[in-house]
Amino acid sequence: VFFFKQKTAYEMLRSLVGSEMCIRDSYTTESTQIVVQQDYVRCKGKDSRYAAYNLLVNMCYDCPQNMALLLEECCIPLSNILPEINFWNYRPNMDSRSLLGFVGIRNLGCICYMNSMLQQFFMNPSLRYAILMANDYQGKELVEVDKHLVDDNILHQLQKMFGFLELSDRQDYNPFEFCYAFKDFSGEPVNVKVQQDAQEFLNMIFDKIENGLRQTPFKHILESIFGGKTCNQIICNTCGAVKTREETFYNLSL
């Protein structure tokens, strides 16, 4: 239980509300430690949230000045930006990042073939960080889609997706913008209501990533990770001469 004089409690509450919260959750992964920015959401864990609520309750106890500050600068502004919940049995932790530290990709219909491949790409650290660090020196190609501005650049969208999968606190990432930027051979965006062949998607995404990285230091990253070579030989039955031709591949059909 916390006991403060009213003046001291008011000053502490002002510092909590007006600047950086002093209670925060630690978050690390095997590959990196996430740097917590000043506006990062604090007190998301069960223990730290309980401690924060307990602190606020005790600071507002028998102190109208603190209660007014909390309502005016925290509760009321927060209530104006929170999304409206229109269904029963809502629990905030249902929308939170997995306790194992992973973020999913939302299935918008029939794009499980796409999501599975993208998750495998993300789980390869060499490819993930090469994509995130790549700079194609191309500006945003903004297109209005359903009243939203979408960057119609597949490399930028892949970088955005990997960034969310790496750092987001949400349960999943909505790939709506990626699906629009990813065009098929006829130049049409992904139809999320139609199931496609996974290998066909794999060949297309390899081609698009290779083109996007062509002007960057990571232009050979796909070949170094996924590349292999097939060797075709033609041997003359008469003289025994051998003609060899090598071809690079990123995947093999079995």
C-alpha positions in Angstrom: 0.0 0.0 0.0 1.3 3.4 -1.0 0.9 6.5 1.3 1.9 9.9 -0.1 1.2 13.5 0.9 -1.2 15.1 -1.5 1.3 17.5 -3.0 3.9 14.7 -3.5 1.3 12.4 -5.0 0.1 15.1 -7.3 3.6 15.7 -8.6 4.2 12.0 -9.1 0.9 11.5 -11.0 1.6 14.5 -13.1 5.0 13.0 -14.1 3.3 9.6 -14.9 0.5 11.2 -17.0 2.5 14.0 -18.7 5.7 12.2 -19.5 7.2 8.8 -19.5 5.7 6.0 -17.4 8.1 4.7 -14.8 6.7 1.2 -14.9 7.3 -0.8 -18.1 7.4 -4.3 -19.4 10.7 -5.8 -20.5 10.6 -7.5 -23.9 13.3 -9.5 -25.6 13.6 -12.1 -28.3 16.3 -14.6 -29.0 17.7 -12.4 -31.8 17.3 -8.9 -30.6 16.4 -6.7 -27.7 13.6 -4.3 -28.6 14.3 -0.7 -27.7 11.3 0.8 -26.0 10.4 4.2 -27.4 9.1 7.0 -25.3 5.5 6.6 -26.5 5.6 2.8 -26.2 2.6 1.2 -24.3 3.6 0.4 -20.8 2.2 -2.0 -18.2 0.9 -4.6 -20.6 1.9 -7.6 -18.5 -0.4 -8.8 -15.8 2.0 -8.0 -12.9 3.1 -4.6 -14.1 -0.6 -3.7 -14.9 -1.7 -4.7 -11.5 1.1 -2.6 -9.9 0.2 0.4 -12.1 -3.5 0.2 -11.2 -2.7 -0.2 -7.5 -0.4 2.9 -7.7 -3.1 5.0 -9.4 -5.8 4.0 -7.0 -3.7 4.8 -3.9 -2.6 8.2 -5.4 -6.2 9.2 -6.1 -7.6 8.0 -2.7 -9.0 11.0 -0.8 -7.4 13.4 -3.3 -9.8 15.1 -5.7 -6.9 17.0 -7.4 -5.3 13.7 -8.4 -8.6 12.2 -9.5 -9.4 15.2 -11.7 -6.0 15.0 -13.3 -6.3 11.3 -14.0 -9.8 11.8 -15.5 -9.0 14.9 -17.6 -5.6 13.9 -19.0 -5.9 10.1 -19.1 -9.3 8.5 -19.0 -11.3 11.0 -21.0 -8.8 11.4 -23.9 -8.2 7.6 -23.9 -12.0 6.9 -24.2 -12.1 9.1 -27.3 -9.6 7.1 -29.2 -10.4 3.5 -28.1 -12.2 1.5 -30.8 -15.8 0.6 -30.1 -16.4 -3.0 -29.1 -19.7 -4.3 -30.5 -19.7 -7.9 -29.4 -19.9 -9.8 -26.1 -17.2 -11.5 -24.1 -14.4 -9.2 -25.3 -11.1 -9.7 -23.7 -8.2 -7.4 -24.6 -5.6 -10.2 -24.3 -7.4 -11.9 -27.3 -5.9 -9.2 -29.5 -2.5 -9.3 -27.9 0.8 -10.8 -29.2 1.2 -14.5 -28.4 3.0 -15.3 -25.1 5.6 -17.1 -27.2 6.4 -13.8 -28.9 5.0 -14.5 -32.4 2.6 -12.4 -34.5 0.3 -14.0 -37.1 -0.8 -12.9 -40.5 -4.6 -12.6 -40.8 -6.3 -14.8 -43.4 -8.5 -12.5 -45.4 -10.3 -15.4 -47.1 -8.3 -18.0 -49.0 -4.7 -16.7 -48.7 -3.4 -19.4 -46.4 -1.0 -20.5 -49.2 0.5 -17.0 -49.1 0.6 -16.5 -45.4 2.4 -19.8 -44.8 5.2 -18.8 -47.3 5.5 -15.3 -45.9 5.8 -16.7 -42.3 8.6 -19.1 -43.5 10.4 -16.1 -45.1 10.1 -14.2 -41.8 11.4 -17.0 -39.7 14.6 -17.0 -41.7 16.7 -14.3 -39.9 19.1 -13.7 -42.8 16.3 -13.0 -45.3 14.2 -11.1 -42.7 16.9 -8.5 -41.8 18.1 -8.2 -45.4 14.6 -7.2 -46.5 14.2 -4.8 -43.5 17.6 -3.2 -44.2 17.2 -2.9 -48.0 16.8 0.6 -49.5 15.6 0.6 -53.1 15.7 4.4 -53.2 12.2 4.4 -54.6 9.5 6.8 -53.3 6.1 5.7 -52.1 3.7 4.8 -55.0 0.5 5.8 -53.2 -2.8 4.6 -54.6 -6.2 5.1 -53.0 -7.9 1.8 -52.3 -11.2 1.7 -50.4 -10.5 5.1 -49.0 -7.0 4.1 -47.8 -3.7 5.2 -49.3 -1.6 2.1 -50.2 2.0 2.1 -51.2 1.9 0.0 -54.4 5.5 -1.2 -54.0 5.8 -4.9 -53.1 9.2 -4.5 -51.4 7.9 -1.7 -49.2 4.9 -3.7 -48.3 7.1 -6.7 -47.4 9.2 -4.5 -45.2 6.2 -3.1 -43.5 4.8 -6.7 -42.9 8.1 -7.9 -41.5 8.4 -4.8 -39.3 5.0 -5.6 -37.8 5.7 -9.3 -37.3 8.9 -8.3 -35.5 7.7 -5.5 -33.2 3.9 -5.4 -33.1 2.0 -6.0 -29.9 -1.1 -7.1 -31.8 -2.2 -10.7 -32.4 -1.9 -10.6 -36.1 -1.1 -8.4 -39.1 -3.6 -7.4 -41.7 -2.0 -8.1 -45.2 -4.6 -6.0 -47.1 -2.0 -3.6 -48.5 0.4 -6.4 -49.4 -2.4 -8.2 -51.3 -3.0 -5.1 -53.3 0.6 -4.5 -54.1 1.3 -8.1 -55.1 0.2 -8.3 -58.7 -0.3 -11.5 -60.7 1.0 -12.0 -64.3 -1.9 -10.0 -65.7 -1.2 -7.1 -63.3 -4.2 -7.7 -61.0 -4.0 -7.6 -57.2 -4.4 -10.8 -55.2 -8.0 -12.1 -55.1 -8.3 -13.1 -51.5 -11.4 -15.1 -52.2 -9.6 -17.5 -54.6 -7.2 -20.2 -53.5 -4.0 -20.2 -55.5 -1.1 -22.7 -56.0 1.6 -22.2 -53.3 4.5 -23.0 -55.7 3.2 -20.5 -58.3 3.1 -17.9 -55.6 6.5 -18.9 -54.4 8.0 -18.4 -57.9 6.3 -15.0 -58.3 7.4 -13.7 -54.9 11.0 -14.8 -55.6 10.9 -12.9 -58.8 9.4 -9.7 -57.3 11.8 -9.8 -54.3 14.8 -10.2 -56.7 13.7 -7.3 -58.8 13.1 -5.2 -55.7 16.6 -5.9 -54.3 18.4 -5.5 -57.7 19.8 -2.1 -56.8 20.7 -2.9 -53.2 23.6 -4.7 -51.6 21.3 -7.6 -50.9 20.7 -8.5 -54.6 22.1 -12.0 -54.1 20.4 -12.8 -50.8 17.8 -15.2 -52.4 20.5 -17.2 -54.2 22.7 -17.4 -51.1 19.8 -18.8 -49.0 17.5 -20.7 -51.4 19.7 -21.1 -54.5 20.7 -24.4 -56.0 21.9 -25.6 -59.4 20.8 -28.4 -61.7 23.2 -29.9 -64.2 22.0 -31.2 -67.5 24.4 -33.3 -69.5 24.3 -34.5 -73.1 26.8 -37.3 -73.8 27.6 -38.5 -77.3 27.4 -42.2 -77.7 30.0 -42.2 -80.4 32.9 -40.0 -79.2 31.9 -39.6 -75.6 31.9 -35.8 -75.7 30.0 -34.2 -72.9 28.0 -31.1 -73.1 27.0 -29.6 -69.7 24.5 -26.9 -68.9 23.9 -25.6 -65.4 20.7 -23.9 -64.3 20.0 -22.0 -61.1 16.8 -22.9 -59.2 15.1 -21.6 -56.0 12.7 -24.6 -55.5 12.2 -28.1 -56.9 9.0 -29.9 -57.6 8.8 -33.3 -56.0 
